[in-house]
């Protein structure tokens, strides 16, 4: 499996992303060098696509396949793409506050710490639907990672309900474009792929 081992802050700075959107509370001390040249239309579209891939931690093939599925659904392709990415299992775990970053959420999911509707699930790219209940396995609840969550105050999006005593959450409704707080212009991604 391919992995992106590039330094997160360096990549975030190159794409013009605030690290806080990734769950990292650091700031780079380096100065951003402004380019004198104006970005081309292609450059703007490519940058937007790379930004979304980096936010959700996807490789090119996986992102392209998700875009192809999004175009086949009813509605706008860009909006469908963002909703599909937001509904991924690893992203939902991140949004619930069970992990500090999406990378950590992906690792927790692939190591099998969660159940979906009472069944074992360890595929980070699995798309969850409204009504699905995500809970931490009984065996994993005793780990220090999940013990410290019970004392924390976690803010979650409106489409997720969480119970920290039971360490479980429920997807109330499917996320909408208004629920996605990332600074993304999805129309550039659609333009990029429709060339």
TATARA-V890243 format. One record per pair of residues at least 6 apart in sequence whose C-alpha atoms are under 7 Angstrom apart, sorted by the first residue. I is the first residue (numbers start at 1). GAP is how many residues later the second one is. Records with the same first field share a line. If there is no record, write none. Layout:
BEGIN
I=GAP  GAP
END
This chain:
BEGIN
9=10  19
12=6  7
15=32  36
19=6  7
22=33  79
23=77  78
45=143  144  147
46=146
48=137  140  141
49=140
53=6  10
56=46
66=15
67=14
70=7  10  11
71=6
77=113
78=108  109  111  112
79=98  107
83=92  93  94
84=43
87=40  41
88=36  37  38  39  40
89=35  36  37  38  39
90=12  15  16  19  34  35
91=11
93=6  12
94=6  7  8  11
95=61
96=60  66
97=57
99=6
106=18
109=13  14  15
110=12  13  14
111=11
112=9  10
113=23  24  27
114=6  7  20  21  22  23
115=6  19  20  21  22
116=16  17  18  19
117=15  16  17
129=45
130=41  42  43  44
131=39  40  41
132=38  39
133=36  37  38
134=34  35  36
135=32  33  34
136=31  32
141=6
150=14  15
159=12  13  14  15  16
160=9  10  11  12
161=8  9  10  11
162=6  7  8
163=6
END
